[in-house]
Amino acid sequence: MSTGDGVTSYNEEQLGELLSVLPPAPDAWVQAAKELPLALKRLEEIVERAKADESYRRHVVADPETALEQAEVVAHAQNVEIIRRRLDDK
């Protein structure tokens, strides 16, 4: 089994040429990348509030989807898991 000749070196111009032949990123990826910083900030706010307020924490643990929706964050499984992991670190 061969692993190749090693790493090929490219200068910035060559890398630019290689990247220019790739198709553009899908619009959904671009939009998600734009929204990510705000979503992460809101996830952090939910976790911090839950750590400081036991009543809110119980609400978040019982119904993380609603907590996410109230914070205007998409309530998909990955965000729910992030909250659960962070609150388990309490």
N, C-alpha and C positions, 0 to 999 in steps of 0.2 A: 504494500500500500504506500503510495507516494503522497507526500504532503506539498509538493511543489518546489519551486526553486528558491523560495524565500519571499521577502517583501519587495515589491516593486516601488521604486521611488518616483514620485511625480512632483513637479513644481506647481505653483499656484495656477499658472496659465493652463497647464495640462488638466489639472483637476477641474478648472472652470469649463473647459471644453467637454470633459466627460459628463459633468453635471448638466450642461446645457442640452444634451441629447435625451435626458430623462423627461418623461411627461410631467406636467405640472401636478402638484399635489391635489387630490380631490377637494372640492369646496368644503365638504364636511370636516376634513382634517384641518383645514385652515381655520374654520370657524371654531372648532374645538380648541385649537392652540390659542386662539384669541381669548376664549372664555376661561381657560384653565387657571390663570392667576387669581381671578375673582372667586372661582369655585373653591380653590384651595384656601383662600382667605376665609371664606364663609364656613368651610368645614372646620377650620381652626377655631373660629368664633363659637360654633356649636359645641365643640369639645371643651373649650375653656369655660363657657357658661355652664355646661353640665358638670364640670369638676367643681365649680364654685357654688352651684345651686342644686341641692339634692333632689328637690321636687322636679326641677327641669330634667335632671339626669334620669330619673325614673321614667319620665315622659319620653325621652330620647331612646332609652333602652327598650321600652315597650313598643314604640312606634317610630323607628328612625326614619322611615319614608316620609311621614308627615313633618317631622322636624326639618328634613332636607327641603321639602317643598315650601315650608314656611320661610326658609332662608333663601328661597329661589335658586336651589341647587337641584340638578337632575337627580332623582332618587333611584339611580341604578345600583346594581349589586355591589359594584366596586366602591362607591361612596358609602354605602351602608357598612361594608366591611371595614373601611377606614375608620369610621366612627366607632364601631364595636372594638376594634383593636386598640384604638387610642383610649377608650374608656376602660378597657381591661387593665391598662397600665396604671390606673389610679392608685 
